[in-house]
Amino acid sequence: MLPLKLLPLKLLLRDWRGGELALIATALVLAVTCVTAIAHFTDRLARAMEQQSLTFLAAERVLRSSLPVDPAWLQEARRRGLQQAQAVQFASMVAAGDQFQFAAVKAVDDGYPLVGHLEMRAAEDAASQIVRRGPPPGEAWLEPRLLPLLQLQMGDSLQLGDTRLRVTGLLEREPDRSTSLFDMGARLLVHLDDLPAAGVIQPGSRVRYRYLFAGDDTALEQYFKWLEPQLTEHQRVIDLREGQPRVASALDRAERFLFLAGSLAVLLASVAVGLAARRYGLRHTAYVAVMKSLGAGRGKILAIYLGQLTALTLIATAVGLLLGSLIQAQAVALMADFFPVEPPPSQWRPLLVGLATGFACALGFALPPLFRLARTDPMQTLRRDWSNPDRREWLGLVLGPTSMLLLIWWLSGSLAITAALFAGMALLVGGSALVNQLLVRGRLSALGGAWRIALGSLQRRAAFNTLLIAAFGTGLLAMLALVFARTALIDEWRMQLPEKAPNHFLMNIAPHEVDGLRQMLSDNDVTSTEIYPMVRGRLVAINGVPASEYEKNTSRERVGALHRELNLSWTENLAPDNRILEGAWWDKADEGVSVEVELAARLNLSLGDRLRFSIGGLEVEAPVASFRSLDWNSMRPNFYMLFAPGTLQDFPATYITSFYLPPQQKLVVNDLVRNFPSISVIELDKIIERIRNTIDQVSLAIETVMALMLVAGVLVLIAGVRASIAERLQEAAIIRTLGGRRRLLLQSLVLEFGLLGTAAGLLAAIGAEATLAVLSQRVFELPLAFHPTLWLLGPLAGALLVGIAGTLACRSSVSQPPLKVLRELA
């Protein structure tokens, strides 16, 4: 006699050969495969994007200082096994014969860059090449536009201070080009060893020292934790978030989107497994009834099926982990040309995610039907009444969603994502019963044969259809939420860096140069933003209270605007990217200062508060007239403080503006520098191009994951349909036996599943709208928006997807002999 502990394995093999476990096994494998593939893919993409984004720093962390740092700090970094490099930046005049030009000089050592690479050309007509280090001592690389400005040829020499350097390369790209005052002018890249002989750095020189570090994450964290107490106010540690906030923001949102995708994959997988497990329990009702008639107790039956479920879960999870790993590896290989860097190898966490998904789906959604199966009445040998759930089966609606939400919380690490999905599902499930009742309450006599069959089928299993609508709606909610979240994210990124956004800033424009500058830009068909006057001033008192005391009394954090000089300006016209939120503009107020709203909140300002500024040793006071919101991403000159015209007119000012210059007009910058040598030019075109390329790469990653999720959603939807059609197959076979035509049955199937899909799609649209509202506000930090397309797409997608999937799944009932269908269902 077979031992009890081996009986589940024998029954598992028997049911597998008979096709009994095909649906639940397929659902589990599909669930684990989808989640594992997405977890692998998102993990590798997230680390690849982070690795690529670090090229904006040329390192993993940067220590910035206005003075050379203590050598003991660098020695400690070496002791901890960290890689190091050094760069020194300053502005200096360079000469070639009788030609002089202001340049942004960067001197680097042999270790630079630690992350990323340089691009240069060895000759004017040569192709660009990637290099891993800067020029050797005695040589210089410069941006191409410096050649005509200095009237140089490749191989000529230029003078930097007291040393001569030979021009051996044209610099096309450097990873960490910044927008600081030290980068006003074209770049000149030299070796660090050439600086002492040049003698250009003297006491009091404005120099920025950058110490680059890379290495093990733990070692980096421990080193900078050790270093932080020793830093002075002249030293600062820069990471990606601070060095390139726009890129960091894009990566943060992309990572949250990838977590959302993984969470939705868990959601879809759970629905499929729950429906498949219910189908499995239905088909084993008669078998368990026979076992109970022969004396098998509830505990023994439960042990048998729990053993089967455990073995099946282990096998399906192992297969899913293998398939998911292979799929993501193949996907990465196919898209290798689209990635700027090769995604790093997978780690163990995605496998753990897949393993947890398999067991969470099995325990949360497959276990409740097995408990009900163990309670089967022996009279079930004569009848089957699993068409509708009994009151005890509804307890599974607590265990399943709870396990799923806990898994999503662990996977995403975000309570906001979990809450958003829970809110959407709660609306969806709550509305399912109401919609189902409205759907099945119809007058059958007034409708044709196909409608009568379809509505009759819906009425007979009204309670189960509530579960089915909720299940289909959950799958549609996941897909709709993912599509619209992706659209909102990518549209937001494109709005941050629109085409033809200003990519050059002009500063230090003297008042007498304003008209000539306008004329020159007009002659070259270049349109600039408004040319703003600008003075430098420090906020020294608020309502008569010195700024330092005011900060201690009203703010719990340090407000940087109180510890440095601010750029102050005045204008009659409100900029298009500024908006008055409170107070009045100068057409209704003839004096005062308009304050940027976020700074006003940090300073706890109110309308009418009096602000005192020190400008060049003189003081001026003005009341707060309004609060403004402004778009820092517009690439236009923006100011925290804007004064009424006339308030600062007695103070000497320079002017500032920005404009867009297409690549083919780049030499206009040379003409501008020749005609206005005192104007400082900040060139942002290459930086904007790199940021835009990085955001495009992030968008591609998001679209790829979204495509995988949509495929997974459709497959899971089909699995859900196949797990719920046994009764429909049987009824269709009976109708055909009684003379029903094939066309009539097909029409009734299309109508039935189409109605279910439409109802599920409508509820999914409601749930997705609620989910997107929470995600926008709490996760992606996007403005709240209404999605009218969602309300059209939801019901339409539901009707098409569920209608087609259900009809195809039930096609055997009309294409095969009725006797064969009935035998298969016996």
C-alpha positions, 0 to 999 in steps of 0.5 A: 500500500502506498504510504500517505506521505507519497500519495500527494505526489502520485496524485499530482503525477496522475492529475498532471497526465490527465490535464487536471493541473494544467490551468493552475500550473500555467497560472503559477508559472506565468505569475512567477515568470512575469514577476521574475522577468520584470524584477530582473529587468527593472533591477538591471535597468535601474542599476544601469541607469544609475551607473550611466547617470553617475557620468554626470559627476565623473565619479560616484561621490565628489568632494568640492572645496575652495581650497586644497583639502588635508592630505590625510583625508585622501590617505584615509580614502586610499586606506579604505580602498577607494579609487580617487581622482582630482580636478581643479577648475578656474577661469583664466586668460590664454594666449596664442601670439597676439590673440587672447581669450578667456577660457574655462580651464580644467586641470585633471590627473591621470585618474580622471574620470572615474566614471564615464569617458572623454570624447576627443578628436586628434585632428579637425577632420578626424572622427571622435574617439572615446578616451579614458584619461585626459591629456598628458603633461605638456599638452592641451585639449580645447573645445573646437571653437577656441581654434578660430578665436585664438587663430590656432592649428592643431599642433600649435602652442598656446600660453597658459600663464608661464607655461606653453602647451601644445594643442593635441586634441579637440575636446568633444565631450567631458562627463562632468561639464557643469554650469558654474561661474568657473565654466564661463567660456570655452573649455581648456583641458590640461594635466594637473602637473602643468599647473605649478609651472603655469603659476596662474593660481595665486592666493585669492584666486577663485578656484574650485578643487574637485576630489572624485571618489568611487568604490564599494558602496559600503566603503563610500558611505563609511568614508563620508560618514567619517569625513562629514564632521571635519568639513568646513563651510567651504567644502561640500560633498556632491552626489547625483541628486545634488549635482544633477537634480533634474537627472536624479528626479527622472531616475527617482520617478523611473525607479518608482515606475519600475516598482509600480510595474513589478507590483502590478505584475504581482496583482495580475499574477494573483488574479490568475492563480486565484481563478485557476485554483477555483477551477481546479477545486471545481473539477475535483469536487466529485472526486473528493465526495467519492473519497469522503463516501469511502471514509476519508476524513477532512484532515487526510484530504486536506493533507493530500491536497496541501502536499499537492499544492506544495509540490506544484508550487515548488515545481512551478516556481522553479520553472518560472524562475528559470523562464523569467531569467532567460526571458530578461537575459534575451530581452537585454541582449536584443536591446543592447544597442539602445543602452548607453552602458551594458546593464550589470549582471543580475543579482539574487533579489529578483529570484527572491521576488519570484520565489516570494510571488509563487508562494504568496500566490499559492498560499493567498489565492490557491489555499482557500479553494482547497479548504473549501474542497476539503469541506465537500459534502459527499452528496456532491457525487450527485450534484455540483453547486460550485457555480456561485461561491458560498459564504465561507469562500468569501473568507478567501477574499481577505487572505488573498488580497492581504497576502498580495498587498503585503507582497506589493509593499515588500516589493515596492518598498512604498506605502503610497504605491500599495495604498494607491493600488488598494484604493483602486481595487477597493473601488473596483470590488465595491462597484462589481456587485452593483454593476453586476446587478444592473447587468443581469436585471433585464427583461429576457422576453423582449430580447433575441435568442443570443441575448436571452442565452447570454443574460440567462447565463449571467443571471444563473451565476450572478454571485460568481460574476461579481468575482469575475468582473472584479478579477477582469477589472483588476487586470484591466486596472493594472494595464490602464494605470501602467499606460497612463502613468507612463504617459504622464511621466514621459510627457512631464520629462519632455515638458521639463526640456522642451525643444528649442529651450534656451541653451545659452546664458549671457551674464555681466552685460553692461548697460551700454551693451544692451542695445548692441547685443539685441541688434546682433542677436536680431541680425543672426535670427536669434531670439532671446528672453527678456534682458533683465537687470541684476544686482547682488544683495543679501537679505539681512533683516525681516520685519526689523529682526536680523536674518540670523535671529529670524531663522532661529525663531521661525525655521527648523532647517537652515535656509540657504538664501539667508547665508549668501548673496541673492540675484535681485532684479526688477521688471514691469512684465511678468515672465510667461513661466511666472504666476502670481499666487497671492498678492498683486503685480505692479499694475496694481501695486507701485512698490514692494518685492515679489517673492518665490513661493517656496522660499516664502514658505521656508521663511514663513513670510506673509504679505506686507512683511518688510524685507531689508537687503544690503547691496554694496554696503547700502541698505534698501527695504521693501514690503512683500507685495506678492508670492510667485510660482515659477518654472526653474526648468524653463531655462529662462532667467528666474529670480527669488526676488523681483522688485517693482521698477524704480526700487533698485534703479540707483544701484549699479546693475549688469544684465542677464538673458538667455537664448536658444542657438541651434548647432549649425549656428554655434559660431555665433558665440565666437562672434558674440565674444569678439564683439562683446569681450566683457560678456560671460557666456554659459553654454548649456547646449551640451549639458542639455543634450546629455540630460535629454539623452539620459531622459530618452534612455530612461523613457525607453526603459520604461516603455520596454517594461510597459510592453512586457507588462502589457503582454503579461496582462493579456496572457494572465487575462486569457488564463483567467478566462480559461479558468472560469468557463467550465460551466459555459462549455457544458451549457453550450454543449447541452444547447447544441445537443438540443438543436442550438445553432453554432452561430447563435452560441457564438453570438451569445458567447460574444455578448456574455463576455463582451458585457462582462468585459465592458462592466470590468473596463468601466470599473477599471477606469474608475479604479485606475483614475483613483489610483493615478490620482494617488500615484500622481500626488504621492509617488511621482509628484506630478500635478493632478490630472483628469484622464477622459481618454481613460473612461473611453479606453477602459470599457472598450479595451475590456469588451475587446480583450475579455470578449475575444479571450472568452470567445476563443476559449469557449470555441471548442463548445461550438466547433467540436461534437457536443458528446466530446465536450461533455466527456471532457468535462465529466 
